[in-house]
Amino acid sequence: MSDTDSIMAAGKVAVLTGAGSGFGRELALLCAGRGMKLVLADIQAAALDETLSLLPAGTDALPVICDVAKADQVMALADRTDQRFGATHLLFNNAGVSVGGFSWATTEADWQWVLGVNLMGVVHGVRAFVPRMLEAGTPAHVVNTASAAGFVSVPGSSIYCVSKHAVVTFSECLHHELRSEDAKINVSVLCPAFVSTGILDSARNRPAELAEANPTAAHFAERRRQAITSGRLSAADIAAAVADAVAANRFYILPHEKIKRAIEIRMRDILDGRQPTDTMPK
Ligand SMILES: NC(=O)c1ccc[n+]([C@@H]2O[C@H](COP(=O)([O-])OP(=O)(O)OC[C@H]3O[C@@H](n4cnc5c(N)ncnc54)[C@H](O)[C@@H]3O)[C@@H](O)[C@H]2O)c1
C-alpha cells in the first residue's frame, strides 16, 4: 500500500471544517465509513450534532465548535486534535460562505466576513496543522476547498471569486513549498461548480459584528439559486471525488467536466489579449 492509499484508512485521523453540512458532512460520513477517527469542526453546534447523529455507531469522533476565521480557535482545534488523537493524516479546510452583489456596492463587512472564512480559514488551518504534520513526519494530505470560482470570474460574485482564486494560488504555493522540502505532505485543491448544499443560506452563520450586508445581493439571488439547485452532482459525489483525488494524489479536483471549457476560455482571453468573456450560463 502506498503512502497516499493509506491516508484514508481505518484508524487514521481526519480533521474536517464545515462538517455540519454539505461537503464537510458528506466527507465525514465517507471517512467514518472507512473507520477513520474524526475531528468535526463547525461554527454551528446544531449542525454538528446532526452530522454526529448520522455517523455509523462506534465512530470515534470529536466535535469542536470553531470559527475558522479566528486564528486562536483554529490553533485550539489543532491542540484538541493532538490531545485526543495525535497526528492528523487528512485535513479538509472546507468551511465557506458566500455573498453576492455588485462590486461597487459591497460593504467592508461583506469582505471581512467572506475573506475571513473562505481565505483566512484555510490559511489558519495550514498554519495550525502543517507544522505539526511536518514534525510528526507521517504521511498526510491537505485538501483545501476552493471552487470553480477560483478559476473564472462570475458577475455578482466578486468577493467569493477573489476568496477562491486566493485559495487556489495559496494551495499551489503550499504544494511547491512542501515539494521543495521533500515533505510527506500532499495537497489538493477542491474546485467544484454548482452543488445543492446549504451554501445559498450562508448568512445563517454571519457574525452580528459583520452584519452590514450590501443591498444588491438580492439582484443576483435568483440566478445563483437556479444555478446551485440545478447542479448535477451531489455533495456525496464531491466527497467521493475528494477520496479519489487523495488516493491518486491528484492536486486539482474538478468534479464538473463542463467547467473546464469556461476555464479554457478565460485562459485564452488572457493569452490572446481579448476582453474577458462572461462564461456564466444566462
Ligand atoms: N455548494 C457549491 O455549489 C459549492 C461549489 C464550490 C465550492 N463550494 C465550497 O464548498 C465549501 C463547503 O460549502 P457547502 O457547499 O458544503 O456549504 P454548506 O453551507 O452546506 O456547508 C458549509 C459549512 O461551513 C460552516 N461554516 C460557515 N462559516 C463557518 C465558520 N466561520 N467557521 C466554521 N464553520 C463555518 C457552516 O455552518 C456549514 O456547516 C465552501 O468552502 C464553499 O465555498 C461550494
The ligand as an SDF file (V2000), in Angstrom:
LIG
                    3D

 44 48  0  0  0  0  0  0  0  0999 V2000
  -22.1690   24.2120   -2.9820 N   0  0  0  0  0  0  0  0  0  0  0  0
  -21.4940   24.6790   -4.0200 C   0  0  0  0  0  0  0  0  0  0  0  0
  -22.0620   24.8900   -5.1160 O   0  0  0  0  0  0  0  0  0  0  0  0
  -20.0150   24.9270   -3.8860 C   0  0  0  0  0  0  0  0  0  0  0  0
  -19.2540   24.9740   -5.0630 C   0  0  0  0  0  0  0  0  0  0  0  0
  -17.8790   25.2020   -4.9560 C   0  0  0  0  0  0  0  0  0  0  0  0
  -17.2970   25.3460   -3.7260 C   0  0  0  0  0  0  0  0  0  0  0  0
  -18.0680   25.3110   -2.5870 N   0  0  0  0  0  0  0  0  0  0  0  0
  -17.3910   25.4730   -1.3080 C   0  0  0  0  0  0  0  0  0  0  0  0
  -17.5500   24.2830   -0.5710 O   0  0  0  0  0  0  0  0  0  0  0  0
  -17.3490   24.5590    0.8300 C   0  0  0  0  0  0  0  0  0  0  0  0
  -18.4410   23.8860    1.6150 C   0  0  0  0  0  0  0  0  0  0  0  0
  -19.6740   24.5110    1.2850 O   0  0  0  0  0  0  0  0  0  0  0  0
  -21.0470   23.7150    1.1180 P   0  0  0  0  0  0  0  0  0  0  0  0
  -21.4870   23.9260   -0.2700 O   0  0  0  0  0  0  0  0  0  0  0  0
  -20.9100   22.3610    1.6650 O   0  0  0  0  0  0  0  0  0  0  0  0
  -21.9750   24.6800    2.0260 O   0  0  0  0  0  0  0  0  0  0  0  0
  -22.7760   24.4030    3.3700 P   0  0  0  0  0  0  0  0  0  0  0  0
  -23.3350   25.7280    3.7500 O   0  0  0  0  0  0  0  0  0  0  0  0
  -23.7070   23.2600    3.1700 O   0  0  0  0  0  0  0  0  0  0  0  0
  -21.6430   23.9710    4.4060 O   0  0  0  0  0  0  0  0  0  0  0  0
  -20.7100   24.9020    4.9200 C   0  0  0  0  0  0  0  0  0  0  0  0
  -20.4670   24.6350    6.3990 C   0  0  0  0  0  0  0  0  0  0  0  0
  -19.4970   25.6050    6.8660 O   0  0  0  0  0  0  0  0  0  0  0  0
  -19.9060   26.0400    8.1510 C   0  0  0  0  0  0  0  0  0  0  0  0
  -19.3240   27.3620    8.4360 N   0  0  0  0  0  0  0  0  0  0  0  0
  -19.7140   28.5710    7.9660 C   0  0  0  0  0  0  0  0  0  0  0  0
  -18.9600   29.5450    8.4880 N   0  0  0  0  0  0  0  0  0  0  0  0
  -18.0560   28.9450    9.3120 C   0  0  0  0  0  0  0  0  0  0  0  0
  -17.0000   29.4190   10.1230 C   0  0  0  0  0  0  0  0  0  0  0  0
  -16.7310   30.7320   10.2170 N   0  0  0  0  0  0  0  0  0  0  0  0
  -16.2610   28.5240   10.8050 N   0  0  0  0  0  0  0  0  0  0  0  0
  -16.5520   27.1930   10.7430 C   0  0  0  0  0  0  0  0  0  0  0  0
  -17.5590   26.6840   10.0040 N   0  0  0  0  0  0  0  0  0  0  0  0
  -18.2930   27.5530    9.2790 C   0  0  0  0  0  0  0  0  0  0  0  0
  -21.4310   26.0680    8.0760 C   0  0  0  0  0  0  0  0  0  0  0  0
  -22.0280   26.0500    9.3650 O   0  0  0  0  0  0  0  0  0  0  0  0
  -21.7190   24.8270    7.2610 C   0  0  0  0  0  0  0  0  0  0  0  0
  -21.9230   23.7090    8.0980 O   0  0  0  0  0  0  0  0  0  0  0  0
  -17.3090   26.0840    0.9390 C   0  0  0  0  0  0  0  0  0  0  0  0
  -15.9650   26.4940    1.0460 O   0  0  0  0  0  0  0  0  0  0  0  0
  -17.9030   26.5410   -0.3710 C   0  0  0  0  0  0  0  0  0  0  0  0
  -17.4530   27.8290   -0.7430 O   0  0  0  0  0  0  0  0  0  0  0  0
  -19.4120   25.0810   -2.6480 C   0  0  0  0  0  0  0  0  0  0  0  0
  1  2  1  0
  2  3  2  0
  2  4  1  0
  4  5  1  0
  4 44  2  0
  5  6  2  0
  6  7  1  0
  7  8  2  0
  8  9  1  0
  8 44  1  0
  9 10  1  0
  9 42  1  0
 10 11  1  0
 11 12  1  0
 11 40  1  0
 12 13  1  0
 13 14  1  0
 14 15  2  0
 14 16  1  0
 14 17  1  0
 17 18  1  0
 18 19  2  0
 18 20  1  0
 18 21  1  0
 21 22  1  0
 22 23  1  0
 23 24  1  0
 23 38  1  0
 24 25  1  0
 25 26  1  0
 25 36  1  0
 26 27  1  0
 26 35  1  0
 27 28  2  0
 28 29  1  0
 29 30  1  0
 29 35  2  0
 30 31  1  0
 30 32  2  0
 32 33  1  0
 33 34  2  0
 34 35  1  0
 36 37  1  0
 36 38  1  0
 38 39  1  0
 40 41  1  0
 40 42  1  0
 42 43  1  0
M  CHG  2   8   1  16  -1
M  END
$$$$
